[in-house]
Amino acid sequence: MVQNRWGYQLGVLRDALDQLNVLSEEWLRTKETLPGPGTATFDDALAEHHAECWSSLDDWATHAHALRDINSAARYASSPLAPPPTLTAAPSPGRATPVRR
């Protein structure tokens, strides 16, 4: 049930996250040079920062559902690499009796 679009969507999400990290670092540096919150200079700089973030946040709003879709597909897909889940825990190698605490 793998979807071809997932690779593209994960790439968009990764790029958007990278961009948000860059913008966050820039904002932290800029914020140090500004007067406190509530001043026109600070508020204008913060509004500009939010405007720069908008496109990346929109990418997350548009494509983040792919993470849920991938998780659901992985949970219900059979895998030759992993044994099917069991209801009881497998015994630990080298331990014949349970440990009392």
C-alpha positions in Angstrom: 0.0 0.0 0.0 3.0 2.3 -0.5 2.0 5.5 -2.3 4.3 7.1 -4.9 3.5 10.5 -3.6 5.0 9.8 -0.1 8.6 10.4 -1.3 7.7 13.8 -2.7 5.7 14.7 0.4 8.5 13.7 2.8 10.9 15.8 0.7 8.6 18.8 0.9 8.2 18.4 4.7 12.0 18.0 5.2 12.7 21.1 3.1 10.0 23.1 5.0 11.4 22.0 8.3 14.9 23.0 7.3 13.6 26.4 6.2 11.8 26.8 9.5 15.0 26.0 11.4 16.9 28.6 9.4 14.2 31.2 10.0 14.1 30.4 13.7 17.8 30.9 14.1 17.6 34.1 12.2 14.8 35.3 14.4 16.7 34.5 17.6 19.7 36.6 16.3 17.4 39.4 15.2 15.4 39.4 18.4 18.6 40.1 20.4 19.1 43.4 18.6 15.6 44.7 19.0 14.0 46.6 21.8 11.5 44.6 23.9 8.1 43.2 22.8 5.4 45.7 22.3 7.5 48.2 20.4 6.8 49.0 16.8 10.3 47.9 15.8 9.9 44.5 17.5 6.3 43.9 16.3 7.3 44.8 12.7 10.2 42.4 12.8 8.1 39.6 14.3 5.4 40.1 11.7 8.0 39.9 9.0 9.4 36.7 10.6 5.9 35.2 10.7 5.3 36.1 7.0 8.6 34.4 6.0 7.5 31.2 7.9 4.0 31.1 6.3 5.0 29.2 3.2 6.8 26.4 5.1 4.0 26.1 7.6 1.5 25.9 4.7 3.6 23.0 3.3 3.3 21.2 6.7 -0.5 21.8 6.8 -0.8 20.5 3.2 1.5 17.4 3.4 1.8 16.4 7.1 -1.1 13.9 6.7 1.4 11.7 4.8 3.2 10.9 8.1 -0.1 9.5 9.5 -0.7 7.6 6.2 2.8 6.1 6.3 2.5 5.2 9.9 -0.9 3.5 9.3 0.4 1.6 6.3 3.5 0.4 8.3 1.4 -0.8 11.2 -0.8 -2.9 9.0 1.6 -4.1 6.4 3.2 -7.5 6.8 6.9 -7.5 6.7 9.3 -10.3 5.9 11.8 -8.5 8.1 9.8 -8.6 11.3 8.0 -11.5 12.9 4.3 -11.0 13.5 3.4 -9.6 16.9 2.7 -12.0 19.7 0.4 -11.6 22.7 3.1 -12.8 25.2 6.6 -11.6 25.5 9.3 -13.9 24.1 11.6 -15.4 26.8 14.9 -13.8 27.3 17.9 -15.9 26.2 19.8 -17.3 29.2 17.1 -16.6 31.7 15.0 -19.7 32.7 13.0 -18.2 35.6 11.4 -14.8 36.1 13.2 -12.3 38.3 11.5 -11.3 41.5 11.6 -7.7 42.6 
